[in-house]
Amino acid sequence: MTDRADGADGVTIGQAAAYVGVTVKTVRHYHRQGLVDEPQRDSSGYRRYGSGELLRLVQVRTLAAAGVPLAEIGPLLDADGERFATALADVERRLNERIAELTARRDTLHRLADGDRALLPDRACAVLERMPGLGFGPDYVAAQREALVLARALVPEGFDGFLGLLERRLDDPGFVDLARSGQEAGAWGPDDPRIEELAAAMADHYLANPALLGDPDSLRAWARAATRYRLIDRHRGDEAPASARLTALTEAGLRSAGIPAPPR
């Protein structure tokens, strides 16, 4: 095959596109954008692309493939060496930012495939993963997961402190036993005498182990976000009557000792 047709110099638009590695539609788009001048028609009415047009097409295609926006290619090709290098450095910077963004999106997809890790840091996931082994049921773990997700979004300044508090509580066998009993209490009648006994035991345990109440900075963060805290605390709707009474009695026992109620 030859680059000539009917004795005319140059090649057709179809041949030019094939040589450069783009489509005819792309070549015409480059023309509309003013990136490549359209060659004059020959005596037979065809536009013939010579070496100059082919070189320009290769340059435009190469820059476009490298991520340079079409609107910037024309000035870039017409720039002197120094401006060309500066412009390429700027394109590289933007490409690196885009790569970082796409990498973050890919990592999020990987975390989605791993469940909780799409919404929570690894440290929080480790806390949730401990709970079943400590005897907490699926509903309790799910409620804690939802509360952690909301806490991270609504009160980010208090999240690390709250997470540290959960870790300390799970490290305390006495607290774990009482928390499991509190979970079971949701099925009791609201007037069950065991509720008062459990509330007193919970208040006493908090008073004997003040670290389980939370550090001052975390408590202040939650106090400043009282409205958001209530949204997190009540995200599953109304508590069972027995659970609500247990909470109220435990908090009353703490307040009588001059201690604010801890985050739940």
C-alpha positions as CSV (number, residue, x, y, z in Angstrom):
1,M,0.0,0.0,0.0
2,T,1.3,3.5,-0.8
3,D,0.6,6.9,0.8
4,R,-0.5,8.3,-2.6
5,A,-3.9,8.0,-4.2
6,D,-4.6,8.9,-7.8
7,G,-1.1,10.5,-7.9
8,A,-2.0,13.1,-5.3
9,D,0.4,14.0,-2.5
10,G,-0.6,13.1,1.1
11,V,-3.0,10.6,2.6
12,T,-6.7,10.7,3.3
13,I,-8.2,11.4,6.7
14,G,-8.9,7.7,7.2
15,Q,-5.3,6.8,6.5
16,A,-4.0,9.6,8.7
17,A,-6.2,8.5,11.6
18,A,-4.9,4.9,11.1
19,Y,-1.3,5.9,11.0
20,V,-1.6,8.1,14.1
21,G,-3.6,5.5,16.0
22,V,-6.9,7.5,16.5
23,T,-10.3,7.4,14.8
24,V,-11.5,9.7,12.0
25,K,-14.0,11.1,14.5
26,T,-11.1,12.1,16.8
27,V,-9.2,13.8,14.0
28,R,-12.3,15.8,13.1
29,H,-12.7,16.7,16.8
30,Y,-9.1,17.9,16.8
31,H,-9.9,20.1,13.8
32,R,-13.0,21.6,15.6
33,Q,-10.9,22.3,18.7
34,G,-8.4,24.2,16.5
35,L,-5.6,21.8,17.5
36,V,-4.8,20.7,13.9
37,D,-5.4,22.7,10.8
38,E,-7.5,21.1,8.2
39,P,-5.5,20.6,5.0
40,Q,-6.7,22.1,1.7
41,R,-8.7,20.0,-0.7
42,D,-6.9,18.7,-3.8
43,S,-8.3,19.0,-7.3
44,S,-10.4,15.9,-6.7
45,G,-12.1,17.4,-3.6
46,Y,-10.2,15.3,-1.0
47,R,-8.3,16.7,1.9
48,R,-4.8,15.3,1.9
49,Y,-2.7,15.0,5.1
50,G,1.0,15.6,4.6
51,S,3.9,15.1,7.1
52,G,3.2,18.4,8.8
53,E,-0.4,17.5,9.7
54,L,0.6,14.0,10.7
55,L,3.3,15.3,13.0
56,R,0.8,17.7,14.7
57,L,-1.7,14.8,15.0
58,V,0.9,12.7,16.7
59,Q,1.8,15.5,19.1
60,V,-1.8,16.2,20.0
61,R,-2.6,12.5,20.5
62,T,0.5,11.9,22.7
63,L,-0.3,14.9,25.0
64,A,-4.0,13.9,25.2
65,A,-3.1,10.3,26.1
66,A,-0.8,11.7,28.8
67,G,-3.7,13.4,30.4
68,V,-3.3,17.0,29.1
69,P,-6.8,18.6,28.6
70,L,-7.5,19.4,25.0
71,A,-8.0,23.0,25.9
72,E,-4.4,23.3,27.0
73,I,-2.7,21.4,24.2
74,G,-2.7,24.2,21.7
75,P,-1.0,26.7,23.9
76,L,1.3,24.0,25.1
77,L,2.5,23.1,21.6
78,D,3.0,26.7,20.7
79,A,5.0,27.5,23.9
80,D,8.8,27.9,24.1
81,G,10.9,25.2,25.9
82,E,10.7,26.8,29.3
83,R,7.0,27.3,29.3
84,F,6.5,23.8,27.8
85,A,8.4,22.2,30.7
86,T,6.5,24.3,33.3
87,A,3.2,23.3,31.8
88,L,4.1,19.6,31.7
89,A,5.2,19.8,35.4
90,D,1.7,21.3,36.2
91,V,0.0,18.5,34.2
92,E,2.1,15.9,36.1
93,R,1.1,17.4,39.4
94,R,-2.6,17.3,38.6
95,L,-2.2,13.7,37.3
96,N,-0.6,12.7,40.6
97,E,-3.5,14.3,42.5
98,R,-5.9,12.3,40.3
99,I,-4.0,9.1,40.9
100,A,-4.1,9.7,44.6
101,E,-7.9,10.3,44.4
102,L,-8.4,7.1,42.3
103,T,-6.2,5.1,44.7
104,A,-8.3,6.3,47.6
105,R,-11.5,5.2,45.8
106,R,-10.0,1.8,45.0
107,D,-9.0,1.4,48.7
108,T,-12.6,2.3,49.7
109,L,-13.9,-0.4,47.4
110,H,-11.6,-2.9,48.9
111,R,-12.7,-1.9,52.4
112,L,-16.4,-2.2,51.3
113,A,-15.7,-5.8,50.4
114,D,-14.4,-6.2,53.9
115,G,-17.6,-4.9,55.6
116,D,-17.0,-2.5,58.5
117,R,-13.7,-1.3,57.2
118,A,-15.4,0.9,54.6
119,L,-16.8,3.1,57.3
120,L,-14.6,2.6,60.3
121,P,-10.8,2.6,61.0
122,D,-9.1,-0.7,61.7
123,R,-8.9,0.1,65.4
124,A,-12.7,0.4,65.6
125,C,-13.2,-2.8,63.6
126,A,-10.9,-4.6,66.1
127,V,-13.1,-3.5,68.9
128,L,-16.2,-4.8,67.2
129,E,-14.5,-8.1,66.3
130,R,-13.7,-8.7,70.0
131,M,-17.3,-8.4,71.1
132,P,-18.8,-11.8,70.0
133,G,-15.9,-13.6,71.8
134,L,-16.8,-11.8,75.0
135,G,-20.4,-13.0,74.8
136,F,-22.2,-10.1,73.2
137,G,-24.9,-11.1,70.7
138,P,-25.3,-10.0,67.1
139,D,-27.9,-7.3,67.8
140,Y,-25.7,-5.7,70.5
141,V,-22.6,-5.7,68.1
142,A,-24.7,-4.3,65.3
143,A,-26.0,-1.5,67.5
144,Q,-22.4,-0.7,68.6
145,R,-21.3,-0.7,65.0
146,E,-24.0,1.8,64.0
147,A,-23.2,4.0,67.0
148,L,-19.5,4.0,66.1
149,V,-20.2,5.0,62.5
150,L,-22.5,7.8,63.6
151,A,-20.1,9.0,66.3
152,R,-17.3,9.2,63.8
153,A,-19.4,11.3,61.4
154,L,-21.2,13.5,63.9
155,V,-18.7,14.0,66.7
156,P,-15.3,13.4,65.1
157,E,-13.5,15.4,67.8
158,G,-14.7,12.9,70.4
159,F,-14.4,9.7,68.4
160,D,-10.9,8.6,69.4
161,G,-11.7,9.2,73.1
162,F,-14.9,7.3,72.8
163,L,-13.1,4.4,71.1
164,G,-10.5,4.3,73.8
165,L,-13.2,4.2,76.4
166,L,-14.8,1.1,74.6
167,E,-11.4,-0.6,74.6
168,R,-10.9,0.0,78.3
169,R,-14.3,-1.3,79.1
170,L,-13.8,-4.5,77.1
171,D,-10.5,-5.0,78.9
172,D,-12.4,-5.0,82.2
173,P,-14.0,-8.4,83.0
174,G,-16.3,-6.9,85.6
175,F,-17.7,-4.3,83.1
176,V,-18.2,-7.0,80.4
177,D,-20.2,-9.2,82.8
178,L,-22.4,-6.2,83.8
179,A,-22.8,-5.1,80.2
180,R,-23.9,-8.6,79.2
181,S,-26.4,-8.6,82.0
182,G,-27.6,-5.2,80.8
183,Q,-28.2,-6.7,77.4
184,E,-30.2,-9.5,78.8
185,A,-32.2,-7.0,81.0
186,G,-33.9,-5.7,77.8
187,A,-36.1,-8.7,77.9
188,W,-37.1,-8.3,81.6
189,G,-40.3,-6.6,82.7
190,P,-39.8,-2.9,83.7
191,D,-40.7,-3.7,87.3
192,D,-38.4,-6.6,87.7
193,P,-36.5,-6.1,91.0
194,R,-33.3,-7.3,89.4
195,I,-33.1,-4.0,87.5
196,E,-32.5,-2.0,90.7
197,E,-29.8,-4.5,91.8
198,L,-28.1,-4.4,88.4
199,A,-28.2,-0.6,88.2
200,A,-26.7,-0.3,91.7
201,A,-23.9,-2.8,90.7
202,M,-23.2,-0.8,87.5
203,A,-23.0,2.5,89.3
204,D,-20.7,1.0,92.0
205,H,-18.4,-0.5,89.3
206,Y,-18.1,2.9,87.6
207,L,-17.3,4.6,90.9
208,A,-14.7,2.0,91.7
209,N,-13.2,2.3,88.2
210,P,-13.4,5.9,87.1
211,A,-11.4,5.3,84.0
212,L,-14.5,3.5,82.6
213,L,-16.4,6.8,82.8
214,G,-14.2,8.4,80.1
215,D,-11.3,10.9,80.1
216,P,-12.1,14.6,80.7
217,D,-11.3,15.8,77.2
218,S,-13.6,13.1,75.7
219,L,-16.4,13.9,78.1
220,R,-16.2,17.6,77.3
221,A,-16.3,16.9,73.6
222,W,-19.5,14.9,74.1
223,A,-21.0,17.5,76.4
224,R,-20.5,20.2,73.7
225,A,-22.2,17.9,71.2
226,A,-25.2,17.0,73.4
227,T,-27.8,17.1,70.5
228,R,-25.6,14.9,68.3
229,Y,-24.9,12.6,71.2
230,R,-28.6,12.0,71.7
231,L,-29.0,11.2,68.0
232,I,-26.3,8.6,68.3
233,D,-27.5,7.2,71.6
234,R,-31.1,6.8,70.4
235,H,-30.4,5.8,66.8
236,R,-32.3,2.6,67.1
237,G,-35.4,4.3,68.5
238,D,-36.9,3.9,71.9
239,E,-35.2,1.6,74.4
240,A,-37.0,-1.4,75.9
241,P,-38.8,-0.2,79.1
242,A,-36.5,-2.4,81.3
243,S,-33.4,-1.0,79.5
244,A,-34.5,2.5,79.9
245,R,-35.2,2.1,83.6
246,L,-31.8,0.4,84.0
247,T,-30.1,3.3,82.4
248,A,-32.0,5.9,84.4
249,L,-31.3,4.2,87.7
250,T,-27.6,3.8,86.9
251,E,-27.3,7.5,85.9
252,A,-29.2,8.5,89.0
253,G,-26.8,6.5,91.2
254,L,-23.8,8.3,89.6
255,R,-25.3,11.7,89.8
256,S,-26.0,11.2,93.5
257,A,-22.3,10.6,93.9
258,G,-21.5,13.8,91.9
259,I,-20.5,12.0,88.7
260,P,-22.0,12.8,85.3
261,A,-23.5,9.9,83.3
262,P,-20.9,8.2,81.0
263,P,-21.3,7.9,77.2
264,R,-23.1,4.7,76.3
